Amino acid sequence: MPHRQDTQKDPHQKSATSNPCASLSVQRAVFELRSGRMVIVGTKTGEQALVLAAENVTEDNLKALISLSESPVHIALTGRRAKALELIDDEQSPAFRVILDADCTVTTIHQYADPLLGAPASAHKVHEVPNRGYEQAAIGLTKIAQLLPTALVSKLNTSTAADAQTLAKEHNLLSVQADDIFQSERCVSQTLRRVSEAPVPLQDAENARVIAYRPVDGGLEHLAIVIGDPQKSDKPALIRIHSQCFTGDLLGSLRCDCGDQLRGAIQAIAKDGGGVLLYLAQEGRGIGLVNKLRAYVLQDQGTDTLEANEKLGFDADERVYLPAAFMLNDLGLKQVRLLTNNPTKVQGLTDANIEVVDRVSHAFPSNQHNETYLNTKKVKAGHLL
């Protein structure tokens, strides 16, 4: 499976700031981007840039960005997206910039972001960008916002951070640091807290309780479904890491096997005497429900499930397992047996110092709607089906 691009941080790096809640500014910036507003992204070298989410560009906010811009406006996009647009042959870099013409239209900007809108009529020259600079941070911020990972960016020629702060104050713009964006996932995982729990008898596991974990920055909750009392077992707990799937879990979609895996895991854990199902808020392999629906359209046009994510500009799999490891530690489970066919989940827990003493197969029969999907997971993603 392809590695995640470097819009993410090194898991061994220390926090970007001494403040464990630095991700709060990231969440505020996420809200601004999702609302179609600009934010200022600053780097540790002192560079500052205006950023808009490409998919949310309108005539009005484009005009506002241009009016504040001190350098050419350009598109920041991932290597995956640049390759899908045939702007590059190989992904030499995780992020690129495309300088736009002065008369570039909103439609053209949207086409750079969204493969469902077709390619731009005329291709512009693409340039690699510095590693972990403001373009890469802008892309990372759109990913956290679960928007298409393409941004409209303009570097500010401010000489000091104070100048950027003055500009932000004058125009009511939020500022966020690139390092805080890069460190956001780890910061969020380290600040998860139990916020609620209650007994929830389930159809196949009456002795169950649900524990909700929320990060300090107020982001999305992850859930632990605890069946029985796994801490009292004389063997490592049987657990399942399950990524949220609205279509499969709730609607019973036949395009995937998620619903079968969810219910099958609850049955298996209950039959084993107890364990935990970790329900992670990572819809669509971490790209979000809206983008997953976009990926479905691309799949119907002939791409497979991994290629569809990549055409949108994402990695084939954007999930991380730090929240799962945190919850297991909180539950006192350092050794586990993992219900999965995905070796990446085993490695993810191992890297986070959770010992996986056994991988337990968790496969279900295919149907005419998900045969290709399951085969892609087996052949291209290495799932042990």
Phi, psi and omega in degrees: 000136181299147178284155176292144179289166188278030163284353179257165183264163173291124184296346180264356179287152175281165179302146183295331180225168177284349181271114182293348180258021180300336180293347177300319178294329177293315179297324177294320178294324176302314179300318180298313180298316181294337178271002180081021181255157177281153168227161174256127178251125179248151179247167181290345176273359176097357178287147180227143181215144171280140184225135171232143172290126187301320183291342181257012179290134176233172177302320185289310183286335174294316178298319179295318180296315180298323181294333179264351186286143178243004179209168182303139176282136180219164177267135171251124183218159182285161174300325178300313182290321178298322178291320179297327178277001180061033175274337178223160177268320180230155182273076180292337184221152178286344183213149182222164172236148176235117179285130184263151174292157180298331181260022181298138184266163175300320180300317179297317179299316178298323181292329175295331184270321193244111180294342180285350181261001182085167182278154175302147184299321179231127182281140177258161181289140183252146181229141172291154180241159179300143179296133176062031175269192186290331177294314179296323177294321178299318177296316179301322180293320177295326177294315178300325179283357182058036171258170175299137188280059177220135185229152171263127190226144173217122181288138175269140180267030178291140184277337181220163176298329179296323177298318179295322178294324177296315178300316180299317181293318182296327186246014177055049180252144178272140176250144179216146181269139181302317182298326178291327175293313181297328183267000191302312184299318180292320179298316180299314182296325182283345182249016175297140179222146173293127179243344179192149173202149182199152172296134178224090179300130182252160183303321182251005180203088185291331180269070183229152173222152181247129178245126179260133177244132179233137176286158182300330182284000177083014180288192185295143178277144168253153185239144170245119176262105184263121181251124183069211179231083186298337181290337182269359181287151178271010177222160179304142184295143173275123181229161175226130170263114185240123178276133180312134178217094182303314184291318182276316184289318187261318185269347182075033180304141178266001181284343182222181178248017187295316180299316177298318181293322180296305183292324178295325179292318178299317178297314182295318180294318179296318180295329181283348180107353178142161181164202185220137168250119179265118184256103187267138179280068182226060182303140174064042186057033173094006182259351179094160185295316182300314180290329176296320177295323175298319179296325177300319179297317178296323177296320178293341178269000172120355177272157176274177188297327179281318179298326181298315177300319182290323177297329177285347179107358180271168164289163179302327179218118184258008185285152171231157186243016175298318177300322179297315180296320179298314182295320178297318176299318180297327180275000178077025183249099182265338178237135183218158165254128191252121174281103180193156170251001189255108180299335180297325178293321177299314181294321180299316178290320179299316179297335180263018174069029168256125183276118176265102185279343179200140171259124181255123182301146185214064185248152182224156182301147178274170171227177185295341182269339184239010180300314180294320178302311182292323179294323178295318178300322182287310188282317187261331182258357175077017178292143186269074181258000000 
